[in-house]
C-alpha cells in the first residue's frame, strides 16, 4: 500500500493561512537583498567593538550560522551526557529564547529540581532541564553574567553554551557548529533576505563541525555536502550525527510507551512548532505509516487551549497524533486524549569514540 502524505487539509484555515504567510515572507525576502550590506556592516561593527572576556572556566559553544532548527538541542544534550561519562561536571548556559525571564537571567534547573516553567525559561531550556535533571541550567541575555553566577553557586568544571556562535561577549575555548543536512545553508543569502546569520566563511572559526540529521538525506548528497563544507572550513574536523528513536510515549501518561514501529500502516497526524518541520516529517516517514499529515506552526509557537481543543477534534481521524518533546513541554498543561504521543529524539554520533577523543583532547589542553 502506498503511503499518503498530506501537508494541508482543505478547510484547515489556520494551516492554510500559515502557509500563505510563509510563502509571502519568502517571496518578500528577495526585496530585502539591498539591506544585506547594512546588516553585515552592523554585524561586523558590533563584533569589532566587543571584546570577549574569559570566564576562567572552559566554555564549549554549540551553535549554528543559520536561523531555524539544525538539531542543536539534541546535540547539546548528547555532549553533556558524554562529558558526564568522562566525570566532568557540566552546566548549560542558554539565551532562553522567548522565555519571559531571559532578559533578566534566571536559573532554570539547580541540578536537583526545575525552578521555572516553559513560559519563563523558553521551550528549549525547559526541555533540557526535563531531560538532564541533575545538570545546572541557566538562561540570560548577558551570557558572561550567567556563567559567573553558575560558577559561584555550583560545583561545575565546564560550561556548555547553547547557541552563541555569534555572541562575542565571552571567550569560547571550543566552538562546535551544527549544520542541518536537510537544509544546510537555507537559500544561501544573508539575513534579512536569507537564512544565514553570517557568511559561510564563519565555518573557519569552528573547532568541530557537526552535520546533523545525516540519515535524512542520500549518501550522494551527504558526500557532496561534506566536500562543500571542507572547501569552506579549511580542513576543520567534520563529524556526522543521526537521529536515534526507539519509542513513543503518551502525553497524558509518560509511563505508557510503545515502540516507534507501532505507527507502521497507521494514520498519523504530526503537530509541531520547530525550525525544520520537514525533518520531523522525514523522520516519521521512515517508519512507514499509511497516512501522515503535517500540521506545522512557527518555530517556538506557544500553543493555546483553543489550539489543543482543535487538535483533539482532529485526532478523531487518526490513530496517532505525534509531537516533538519541544512541543510537548508547551502542550502538557492542556487536556489531550490518549491518541497524543511524544516522539523523543536523541542523537548518535558517527565515529563517537573519535568525536569523544577529539573533544576531550581539546579540553585537556586547557588544564
Protein Blocks (a to p, Z undefined) as FASTA:
>chain_A
ZZdddfbdehilmlmmmmmmmmmmmmmmmmmmmmmmmmmmmmmmmmmmpccddehiacdd
dddfbecjehlmmmmmmmmmmmmmnopacddddehioiaklmnopafbgolacfbdfkln
opklmmmmmmmmmbccdddfblmlmmmmmmmmpccfbdcdehjklpckbccfbdcddddf
klmnlnopacfkbmbfbdfklmmmpmbdcdehklmpcfklmmmmmmmmmmmnnopacddd
ddddfbdcdfklmklccdfklmgoiacddddddfblmlmmmmmmmnopabdcdddddehi
acdfklmmmmmmmmmmpfbdcddfklmmmmmmpccdfkbccdddddddehklmmmmmmmm
mmmmmZZ
